[in-house]
Amino acid sequence: MLKPSYPIRTERLILRPYTPADLDALYAIHRLPEVARYLYWEPRDREQTREALERKINETALLEEGQSLTLAVELAATGELLGDVLLIWHSRAQRSGEIGYVFHPGHHGRGYATEAAGAMLELGFDGLDLHRVVGRLDARNEASARVLEKLGMRREAHFVDNEIMKGEWTSELVYAILLREWRARHPSTPAPAG
């Protein structure tokens, strides 16, 4: 079980639960075709974004396996919403989870996704005692693959044409990291401050 203290602060970011006041900023992200390009959903209209936001607002703790924790990511210096990160608790018995992230393309290339996803890995390993965390992505999404590689995750699988998404066959990459590998890279890293 994981009930983080909020907000979670990293060097440049604040990770916190979503609120209804985030609708406009989230819509500014979800409406963009380049954001939805490698995701299962199409660009969202305002009502679809509102529905997504309502789900995210309720994803603030991991009380049992199968649940997701989704946090808004703000730039600490300005309070601007950059995107979000998530941690999925797949299995208590197998101590496994998954991370993901979606960021506004205007903030790509600055290390924000890596910084926020690293905080989620820390939560998974420290807060849930996970043994293994994966990241899954469309094989064409080279920028996302670089984020996972910067986190020390290794590519374990390339599933060629494994699913039809948005009317075309797509391939999937799976990256993973074990607790011992994370700790070897971050031997004295404390859990993110809450």
Secondary structure, 3 states (H helix, E strand, C coil): CECCCCCEECCCEEEECCCHHHHHHHHHHHCCHHHHCCCCCCCCCHHHHHHHHHHHHCCCCECCCCCEEEEEEEECCCCCEEEEEEEEEEECCCCEEEEEEEECHHHCCCCHHHHHHHHHHHHHHHHCCCCEEEEEEECCCHHHHHHHHHCCCEEEEEEEEEEEECCEEEEEEEEEEEHHHHHHHCCCCCCCEC
